[in-house]
C-alpha cells in the first residue's frame, strides 16, 4: 500500500504541476484589465483599397466622416486595433539600465481619448508632437526624439526604480545614438494586440506613439468611440458611410470589419477560454482521483492495523496522537512520492517542449506543485485517520 500511494502521488505531481502551469498561462491574460472603456468602442478594421494605397488625405477625410455620424464622440485612425492581428508592429526598446523588451506599438492620432485610456502620470501627446512624416525618427518638427505613452506595467519593467516620466528609451530603429523615445505619460492598462505574446507577464507591454501621416499603407483601421446608448446605431451606419466614401474602391472579397470591442475580445479569447476549461478539468480530475485513491488505500491500510491501533489506545495513546501519527505517515509517503514526481514533471515538460513547442516549466512551479500534492494528501487521509482515532481499545481487541 505505501508503494501504491507513493506511485500515485508521483504521477499526480508530474501531471498536475504541468497542468497548473499551463492553466495559469492561459488564464492570466483573461484576468488582466485591458484599460478600454466598456460598451462604447467600435473597431473598424480591414479597410483595404482595391487599387493604390492609403494617403493621409484619405485617412483624415474618412476620420472626419466617421466623426460626423450622430452618436460618435471620438475617432482615431491607427495601424493596429486591440485584439486583432491583421497588422502588427513592435518597437524594440531598451531602458537606461539596459533592460530590453519588444512592446506593441499603437500608432495613431487621438487613441487615448478614443479608447478611453486612463492617464495616471504625465499627459497625452500635444498637437505639435505628431509626426509630419511617416517615419518615427527624423521628423522635421521633433528630430530624432519620439515622445511615447506607455503602460504602467511596461514602466515598472523598464524603470524598476521609478521615474518613468521623462525617462529615455533607446530604440533600435534610430539612425544614431541621438535617437531615442522619451516617456511623456503612462496609462493604467492597455493590452497588446499580439495575442501570442500575452504570456509571462507581458500582456501589457504596450506603448503609443504619435502618428498623423499614414501614406502608402496597404490597410487602415479606426477606433470609434460612441455614446453607449447609440453604439449599435453607429455600427449599422458605418458600412453605408464607407460605401459612400469610397464608392466601391475597397477591395472586393475582403469586407471591412465593424465590430464592438467586447465581441472582438470574446472572439479573440475563444481558444484561451477553451484551454482554460480543458486544463481546469484536468486539474480537478487529477486532484479528485488522487484524493479518492489516497483515501481508499489509507482506509484499507488502517483497517488492517486495527489491532495495533487498539493496543496503542490501551497503552494510553490519545485520539490526537493517533490522528497525528497517520498524518505524519501520509506526509512521509507524500515526500517520497514528490521525490519521484518532481523530476518526472520536468521530464514531461521537456517532452512537451520538444514535440508541441510548449514553454519551459519554471522551477518555482515545482514547490507550488509539491505544496498542492501535500495538502491534497493531508485532506485525503483526514477521514480514514479520524476513523482510526475513534476506535476504542475494546473494539480493537474483539476485532483481533
Secondary structure, DSSP 4 states (H G I P E B T S, - for coil): -HHHHHHHHHHHHHHHHHHHHHHHHHHHHHHS---PPTT-EEEEEEEEBSSS-B-HHHHHHHHHHHHTSTTEEEEEEES--TT--SS--EEEEE-TT--EEEEEEEEESSHHHHHT--EEEE----GGGSBSSS-SS-BTTTBTEEEEEEEHHHHHHH-TTS--TT-EEEETTSSSTT-EEEEEEEES----S-GGG--TT-TT-EEEEEB---TTBSEEEEEEEE-GGGHHHHHHHHHHHHHHHHTT-BPTTSPPEEEEHHHHHHHHTHHHHHHHHHHHHHHHHHHHHHHHHHHHHHHHHHHHTHHHHHHHHHTT--HHHHHHHHHHHHHHHHHHHHHHHHHHHHHHHHHHHHHH-PPP--THHHHHHHHHHHHHHHHHHHHHHHHHHT--HHHHHHH-
